[in-house]
Amino acid sequence: MIKSILTPGDFVEWKIKLRAGEIVIGEADSDAFDPAMEILDEKGAVVFKNDDRYPGDQRPLALWRCDKEGEYRLHVRSFQNKAGGQVFTRFQTYESLDLSAGGMVEGVF
């Protein structure tokens, strides 16, 4: 778990290199503000965003599969950039394997 302190309008960023098919799983939690997570591609376009795990739970959850190899940026910020304080973040990347229906599947990791 990574601990960060944010000021209003600020964000923390991690650069991650991904191959096509890799999966990012992450979450953020704060007692001080409503956190939001987003993943941006090399051009700065948002390819994933989440600010609530489900209605009533303000801990964002990322479960995103990369479709194109490249360098991405994971951002954690205050929802609508209105607050600041301490936030805890964790994330991990995983390889994935496509499964075909009705056949045998083999993969080397």
C-alpha positions, 0 to 999 in steps of 0.5 A, spaced: 500 500 500 502 506 498 501 512 502 500 519 499 498 526 501 494 530 496 492 538 496 486 540 492 487 539 485 493 535 485 494 528 483 499 522 484 501 518 478 505 512 477 507 510 470 506 503 468 509 499 461 503 494 459 503 489 454 496 488 450 492 483 454 495 485 461 490 487 466 491 492 472 487 491 478 487 497 483 484 501 489 484 507 493 482 509 499 481 516 503 478 518 510 479 525 508 476 525 501 472 522 495 478 519 491 478 517 484 482 513 479 484 514 472 488 510 467 491 515 461 494 512 455 501 515 452 497 521 448 494 523 455 487 520 453 483 517 459 482 510 457 479 508 464 476 512 470 472 510 476 470 514 483 466 509 486 466 502 487 458 501 488 453 506 490 455 508 497 462 506 497 467 511 495 473 507 494 474 506 487 476 500 484 480 499 477 479 492 473 482 494 466 485 490 461 490 493 456 488 493 449 495 496 446 502 495 448 505 502 451 506 506 457 500 508 461 499 513 467 495 511 473 492 517 477 489 518 483 486 524 485 480 527 489 473 526 485 472 533 482 479 536 485 475 539 490 479 536 497 485 534 499 488 529 504 491 522 505 490 517 500 492 510 500 493 506 493 495 499 491 495 496 484 498 490 481 498 488 473 497 481 471 498 477 465 491 474 462 490 469 457 484 468 452 480 462 453 476 459 447 470 455 448 470 448 447 477 447 446 483 445 450 487 452 452 495 452 453 499 458 455 506 459 457 507 464 463 
